[in-house]
Amino acid sequence: MIYRPEIDGLRAVAVLPVILFHAGIGLFEGGFVGVDVFFVISGYLITSILIEDIVRGRFSLLRFYERRARRILPALFFVVACTIPFAILWMLPTQLRDYAQSLMAVSLFSSNFLFWMESGYFEAGADLKPLLHTWSLAIEEQFYVIFPVLLFALWKLGRRAVIWILAMIAVVSLGLAEWGWRDHPAANFFLAPGRVWELLAGSFCAFALHRRTLPGNDVAAALGLLAIGVAVFLFDDTTPFPSLYTLLPVIGVLLIILFGQQGTRVAALLSMKPIVGIGLISYSAYLWHQPMFAFARIRSLTEPSLALMLGLAVLSLILAAFSWRFVEQPFRAGPKTRLKTQSGVFAISIAGLVLIAGIGAWGHINKGLPDRFPAHARAVLTMNTDQIARTCHFDERLPWVVPKPACFHTVPNATDTVLLLGDSHVAAISNPVVAALNASGRNVYVGSYGGCIPLPEMERVHKSTAHKCAEFVGAILTYAEEIGIDTLVLVARFPAYLHGTRFSNGEGGVEHGIRMDVRDLTGASHEGQLDLLRSKLEDLAARFNLVLVEPIPEAGWSVPELIAKRMYFEGSDDQSLSTPYAAYAARTNALLSMFSALDAGSENITIAPVHTRFCNFLTSRCTNADGKNILYLDDDHLSPAGAALIAPDIVDAVASLPSH
């Protein structure tokens, strides 16, 4: 196979956007498409080698896997080994337990399955996983377990038949990707079925260029480079992926491979020594960058600075150059290789994988080594979202049930019945609030759905079709009318649904995750999102009494984790934590003004003024934790102590409303 330096340059085009995306550089929000560029390049190069071996009658599955082991494992082993001490030193017990599980998954080339089951690629917490990026290696290795055997078996049918069969597989895979992002976005992103077509796209280039060269075409190659650039700079975490959108960067790579040969301006650009140099070390750079970024975020008490992340991005390239020269190169096939025999390669490979799996099993069995932390820090870490009541909480992974008998909390001689409705904030506060409402002589039905604005005919813009928010809200409101419920208590992250953005407290507490924009399914026109929410609330007020619970102040940082990290890293016993009131006011002023206008204009709408339980106008701070109580389970869900604070305000608000 003739060496094409522009392909190494294309690797640089793939890896740099990925690194800058993971560093949090806003300009590169679509940098994740670099992985797709790698997939196409890999499909092209590996298929080219396989075709040549089959045609020459020298195809050997063992030799193929020997080459893959030499290419993939030395640098992987080295980088993983370097992450283990930092994981033990810096990670919280739950983080270390999850990391240990990822070690086992990496050793089995199944980390894409693990990260699919844990969460989405763009969800909060994903950037704290040092080995998250190994999902793409797992997909490639899973593909190459099957593809060489399939290609060799099909070759007897003739070249044309092979291409047609692979084309049909690619079309099915692309169809699965386009279907999958709607109903199963996490599985679609992490698992191989929706990605196979990208690798096969590179394979088709290998067929097209086998023992022939297409004439170079600067226009086509430049369009290819432009297509990749458009994807990098215009795509973001709200772009369905993989999907038909993925055709843009994939076709871009195809155009460069097919028409960007030496002699074209694009090839001259991609063949520049600095670009080729980055391409040569791109695999090691890909391995290094994510652990470095993850550990920087884990060790920092607040969001790391942009300067630090850029510095780590540069350092990842320096370390990549080192590992390419002293780890990758010595084990490549050739006269200077450190391992001369195939059996030696397989023996060392198996031993390394078993060792990594063993370390992972040890960390998992020991539950993340919690004894590394002092007792008071471990006590703080027991405050987490595991304490959220789940009985009446639903999401896309748990189909909703209405009515559900366990969600109806009754008392003898109740005066009326209240519906406590909302997103996961309802689940977080339900036990103390239900107890308080029951004590006041009221029955309570509880319904919460994760990430769901509790207004009729509304849905999240960037959720999959499996997110049945509108259906759940419609069903529970219908049920409430059927059983004669007078009063709705609405609790939700209304500021996030209004603005679509996650919260930053301005002091280093930055919440990560996909946007939370909502839209009206009825198609009615509104003068912006605030007017949309107002009209929906007015419609609800025509059917029920409404208690609008003021937005619970968001923290931006995970309160228990930050306090525990201060105790662990700084030896501090201070359990207090607060955020600036100005950040809360800027986020909620428009919404609270709208609530107040609704309250003033209707007898059956009132406000539960809960934010004053946390925010002090004199100090201009909002309390996350005081010397006695931690008021949050994470960055926005209240702890039982926090929920107990606001329960009386909700009871008073309900009591103030007339019979509907």
Protein Blocks (a to p, Z undefined) as FASTA:
>chain_A
ZZdfklmmmmmmmmmmmmmmmnopaklmmmmmmmmmmmmmmmmmmmmmmmmmmmnopacf
klmmmmmmmmmmmmmmmmmmmmmmmmmmmmcfklmmmmmmmmmmmmnopmmmmmmmmmcf
kbghklmcfklmmmmmmmmmmmmmmmmmmmmmmmmnojklmmmmmmmmmmmmmmmmmmmm
mmmmmlmmmpmklmmmmmmmmmmmmmmmgopacdddfklmmmmmmmmmmmmmmgcfklgc
ddfklmmmmmmmmmmmmmmcghiaklmmmmpmklmmmmmmmmmmmmmmmmmmmmmmmmpm
bdcdfklmmmmmmmmmmmmmmmmmmmmmmmmgcjkbfblbfklmmmmmmmmmmmmmmmmm
mmmmnnopamlpcfklmmmmmpcfklpcfklgccfklccddddfklpccdehifbdcddd
ddfklmmmmmmmmmmmmmnopacdddddehiacbehiacfkbcfklckkmmmmmmmmmmm
mnopabdcddddfklmmnopacdehnopacedddfbdcdfklpacebjklmmmmmmmmmm
mmmccddddddddehiafklmmmmmmmmnopabfbdcddfklmmmmmmmmmmmmmmmmmm
pckbccddfklmmpcfklopacfbdfkbccbfblmpccfklmmmmmmmmmmmmmmpccZZ
